[in-house]
């Protein structure tokens, strides 16, 4: 998983995700101060039904809900 801050995205053309990342890893914590936009990217090899993420605000409320998944682990198309 990678977190990419909006100020790091120079253009809408081709850009290197790893080079522009402000955080990269399998597990861990990342503090985002909401002063800019953020994009979270997950490798296509990660099954939807095994991916977990918490995105909490200052009072501890989780603002993220997982996508609905199909039996094969892909994201259900709405």
Protein Blocks (a to p, Z undefined) as FASTA:
>chain_A
ZZddfklmmbfcdcdfklmpcbdcfbdcdddehlaccdddddfklcfklgccddddfkop
afbdcddddfkopacdZZ
